[in-house]
Amino acid sequence: MDKVIATKEIYSSEDYSKFTPMKGQDGGRTTRNGASLTAQIAKTKGNILPIIVTKNFEVVDGNSRLEACKTTESPVAYEFIAEGRDALETMKLINTTASKWTPDNYLVFYAEGYGYESYIDLLAFKNKHNIPLKYIFKCTQMVNSNSLKHGEFVESLNSREKEIIQRSALALERVLEVKKFAKEAYVIGALSEMYRYGADFELGTLLAKLGAYGETVAHKKMGGLSDSSVKYYLHLFDTCYNNNITKANRVNLYDANEWK
């Protein structure tokens, strides 16, 4: 005979106010299929699959079902998280198994759930300047999607990195007014490198060249960006990124003298 390892009691309530989204859950993220879920719960007069809550009624899983019950004025079925389970890790496991979390979800999870200072600082910076994470990843080597996902982003962005990201984001807006690109994240990555290494980089010159040649943004790893080399780097960047050519092969694609 199988051994009973856990029993659970399922409760029902119409007091929706006592339930709150758990911190680190991206504001109580709800499902993309909200309309169909609401229709289903209206038909069954409540949620068949109970939501999971902590002893303080923080919703570990089931924000979408809770919202649908509110909308349809149906009683919400709930159960308490199993004793000994870590609520934060359980929430992450359920959400990342059922649906793919984005870097933004992980950022909120570690910032609000665990209170990691580096994540809190990055979240505040991102929201203040309205810069997508995919752009930030391209502008700095201090953080990427993998380190963010695994809680390994431990050193906050310094003022220099933030300045480069901000300037690159503003420059991207100017560039996109001249020419649209399918891979804007790569464009801002190139801009950030020019701000980082190009002592004589001047955005006006780049915009003028973009308008004149119809090419995409330059990618330069060291030194300044002179007028004589602008066209070469524009073409090099365009070919490398739009064709997914690796950095290792980048320098061998063209003869730089051809463009001088």
C-alpha positions in Angstrom: 0.0 0.0 0.0 1.3 3.5 -0.9 2.5 5.7 1.9 0.6 8.9 2.5 3.2 11.7 2.5 0.9 14.7 2.7 -2.7 15.7 3.1 -4.2 19.0 2.2 -7.4 20.9 3.0 -9.1 23.0 0.4 -11.0 26.1 1.6 -13.4 28.4 -0.1 -13.8 32.1 0.4 -15.6 35.1 -1.1 -13.5 37.6 0.8 -11.1 38.5 -2.0 -9.6 41.4 -0.1 -7.5 39.1 2.2 -5.5 37.8 -0.7 -2.4 39.7 -1.9 0.1 39.0 -4.6 3.3 37.7 -3.2 6.3 39.9 -3.4 8.6 39.1 -6.3 5.8 38.0 -8.5 5.9 41.0 -10.9 2.9 42.7 -9.5 0.8 39.5 -9.5 1.3 38.5 -13.1 -1.9 37.1 -14.7 -2.3 34.8 -17.6 -2.5 35.8 -21.2 -5.7 33.8 -21.6 -7.6 35.8 -19.1 -10.9 36.0 -21.1 -11.2 32.2 -21.6 -10.2 31.5 -17.9 -12.9 33.9 -16.8 -15.5 32.2 -18.9 -14.5 28.8 -17.6 -14.7 29.9 -14.0 -18.1 31.5 -14.6 -19.3 28.2 -16.0 -18.0 26.1 -13.1 -19.0 28.8 -10.5 -15.5 28.9 -9.1 -12.0 27.7 -9.7 -11.6 23.9 -9.8 -7.8 24.1 -9.3 -7.2 25.8 -6.0 -4.9 28.8 -5.7 -1.9 28.3 -3.3 -1.3 30.8 -0.5 0.9 31.3 2.5 -0.3 31.5 6.0 -0.6 35.3 5.5 -2.7 34.7 2.4 0.0 35.8 -0.1 -0.7 34.2 -3.4 2.1 31.8 -4.3 0.3 30.6 -7.4 -3.1 31.4 -8.9 -3.4 35.2 -9.4 -5.2 34.7 -12.7 -7.8 32.3 -11.1 -8.2 34.8 -8.2 -8.9 37.7 -10.6 -11.3 35.6 -12.6 -13.2 34.7 -9.4 -13.4 38.4 -8.5 -14.7 39.2 -12.0 -17.4 36.6 -11.9 -18.1 37.0 -8.2 -17.5 33.4 -7.7 -16.0 31.8 -4.5 -12.3 31.2 -4.7 -10.9 27.8 -3.7 -7.5 28.0 -2.0 -5.1 25.8 -0.1 -2.1 26.6 2.1 1.4 25.9 0.8 2.7 22.6 2.2 4.5 22.9 5.5 8.3 23.1 5.1 8.1 24.4 1.5 9.9 27.7 0.7 7.2 30.0 -0.7 9.5 32.0 -3.0 11.2 29.0 -4.5 7.9 27.3 -4.9 6.5 30.3 -6.7 9.5 30.4 -9.1 9.4 26.7 -9.8 5.6 26.8 -10.6 5.9 29.8 -12.8 9.0 28.8 -14.7 7.6 25.3 -15.3 4.2 26.3 -16.5 5.3 29.3 -18.5 8.6 30.9 -19.5 9.7 33.7 -17.3 11.2 36.8 -19.0 14.3 38.5 -17.6 11.9 41.2 -16.2 10.1 38.5 -14.2 13.4 37.4 -12.6 14.5 41.0 -12.0 11.3 41.7 -10.0 11.5 38.2 -8.3 15.0 38.8 -6.8 14.5 42.5 -6.2 11.2 42.3 -4.3 11.2 38.7 -3.2 14.8 38.4 -1.9 15.6 42.1 -1.6 18.9 41.8 -3.4 20.4 45.3 -3.5 21.9 44.9 -7.0 18.5 43.9 -8.4 16.7 46.6 -6.6 19.1 49.2 -8.0 18.8 47.8 -11.5 15.0 47.7 -11.4 14.8 51.3 -10.2 17.3 52.4 -12.9 15.4 50.5 -15.6 12.0 51.9 -14.6 13.2 55.5 -14.1 14.7 55.8 -17.6 12.3 53.3 -19.3 15.2 51.3 -20.8 14.4 47.6 -21.7 16.6 45.0 -20.2 17.6 43.7 -23.7 19.2 47.1 -24.3 20.9 47.1 -21.0 22.4 43.7 -21.6 23.9 44.9 -24.9 25.4 48.0 -23.2 27.3 46.5 -20.4 29.1 43.3 -19.5 28.2 43.6 -15.8 24.9 41.8 -16.2 23.2 39.5 -18.8 20.1 37.3 -18.9 21.8 34.2 -17.4 23.3 36.0 -14.4 20.0 37.8 -13.8 18.0 34.5 -14.0 20.2 32.6 -11.5 20.5 35.4 -8.9 24.2 35.9 -9.8 24.0 39.6 -10.6 25.7 40.7 -7.4 27.6 43.9 -8.2 25.4 46.9 -8.9 26.0 49.0 -12.0 28.4 51.8 -11.3 27.8 55.4 -12.4 30.0 55.1 -15.5 28.0 52.1 -16.8 24.7 53.8 -16.1 25.9 56.9 -17.9 26.9 54.9 -21.0 23.5 53.1 -21.0 21.6 56.3 -20.7 23.5 58.1 -23.4 23.2 55.1 -25.7 19.5 54.9 -25.1 19.0 58.6 -26.0 21.3 58.2 -29.0 19.3 55.2 -30.2 16.2 57.4 -30.3 18.0 59.8 -32.6 19.4 57.0 -34.8 15.9 55.4 -35.2 14.6 58.7 -36.5 17.1 58.4 -39.4 16.8 54.7 -40.1 14.8 51.8 -38.7 16.4 48.5 -37.8 15.1 45.0 -37.2 17.7 44.4 -34.4 17.7 47.6 -32.3 19.4 45.8 -29.4 22.5 45.4 -31.5 22.4 49.0 -32.6 22.4 50.3 -29.0 25.2 47.8 -28.2 27.3 49.4 -31.0 26.5 52.9 -29.7 27.5 52.0 -26.2 30.9 50.7 -27.4 31.4 54.0 -29.3 30.6 55.9 -26.1 32.9 53.6 -24.1 35.9 53.6 -26.4 35.5 56.4 -29.0 37.1 59.5 -27.6 36.2 61.6 -30.6 32.8 60.0 -31.3 30.2 62.6 -32.2 26.6 61.5 -32.7 25.9 64.2 -35.3 28.6 62.8 -37.5 27.2 59.3 -37.3 23.6 60.5 -38.0 24.9 62.4 -41.1 26.7 59.3 -42.3 23.7 57.1 -41.7 21.6 59.5 -43.8 24.2 59.6 -46.5 25.0 55.9 -46.9 21.8 54.3 -45.7 23.9 51.8 -43.6 23.5 50.8 -40.0 25.3 51.8 -36.9 29.1 51.5 -36.4 30.7 48.9 -34.1 34.2 49.9 -33.0 36.2 48.3 -30.2 39.0 50.8 -29.5 40.2 54.3 -30.4 38.2 57.1 -31.9 35.8 57.1 -34.8 37.1 59.4 -37.5 35.2 60.5 -40.6 37.4 58.4 -42.8 36.5 55.2 -41.0 32.8 55.8 -40.4 31.6 54.1 -43.6 33.8 51.1 -43.0 32.5 50.5 -39.5 28.9 51.1 -40.5 29.1 48.5 -43.2 31.0 46.1 -40.9 28.5 46.4 -38.1 25.6 45.9 -40.5 27.0 42.8 -42.0 28.2 41.2 -38.7 25.1 41.6 -36.7 22.4 41.2 -39.3 24.0 38.0 -40.5 24.9 36.8 -37.0 28.6 36.6 -37.7 30.7 35.9 -34.6 33.1 38.4 -33.0 36.0 36.2 -33.8 35.4 36.4 -37.5 34.5 40.1 -37.6 37.9 41.5 -38.2 38.5 39.2 -41.2 35.5 40.2 -43.2 36.8 43.2 -45.0 39.9 45.0 -45.9 39.7 48.2 -43.9 41.8 50.1 -46.4 39.0 49.6 -48.9 36.9 52.2 -47.0 39.6 54.8 -46.5 
